[in-house]
């Protein structure tokens, strides 16, 4: 790696507001908020709306999407495509 072209990384606490989960990781992000971590040290705090603790893909909570209604609406609007066109 070239010297002095990469941003500095530091330990930062991310807090998922939806799941009320916090995790400590390295990041280049900066924040004016701070939090005291379990080890007694103070770290910058970044609030996030969604993380792997609350995202439906990782938690297994899926939403049902009405794809049949969308397909029927598309076919009604544009007509059904035929395999063999003359």
N, C-alpha and C positions, 0 to 999 in steps of 0.2 A: 504494500500500500504506500501511496505517496504521503509524505509528511505534511501536516497542516492543511489538508483539503477536506478532511472528514469532520463532521460535527462531533462535539464531545458527548459521550454517553454517561449517564449517571443513574443511580437507583431512584426509581419513581414509584409511588403507590397509585394504582388505578382503582377507582371505586365504581362498581356497577350499581347505578341508582335503582334499576328495576329489580335486581335480585338481592341487593344489599350485601354484596360480596366485595372484598378488597383483595388485591394481590400486588406483590412487590416484584418489579422487573426492571430491567435496564431499558432506558429510552433516551431520546434526544429532546423529547418534549419538555417544555418549561411551564411552570405554574407559580402563581403568587400564593396559593393556598398550601398549607403544610399539615401534616398529621404525624402523630407519634406512633411508631410501629411497635410490634410486639417485642422487639429487641431493645427498646428504650430510646432509639435514635429517632430524629425528626427527618422526614422526607417530604419532597414536594408531592402534592395530591392533585390528581386529575380525575374529574368526574366524567364518566361515560354513560351514555344512554343504554347501550347494549354491549354485551360481551359474550363469551362462550358460556357463561353461567346462566344467561337469560335468552340467548338466541334459540329460536325454535328448531333449527337444524341440529344443534348440539344437545338440546334438552329432550328432543323427541316429541314435543308438542307441535303438531302440525295443524294447519288450517285446511278446511275442505274448500276447494275452489269449484265453482259451478262451471266446469268445462263443457258439459253437454249443452247447456243453455247458450254458451258462447258459440259453439260449433253450429247449432241450429240457427242462431241469429245470423252468422256469417253466410251459411248456405241460403237462407231466405233472402239476404241482401244481394249476394253476388251469384247465386245459383250453384248447383252442385257441379263440380268438375267431372267430366267424363274421361275415362281412360283412353278411349279411341276417339279422336276428333277427325272430322272429315274436312 
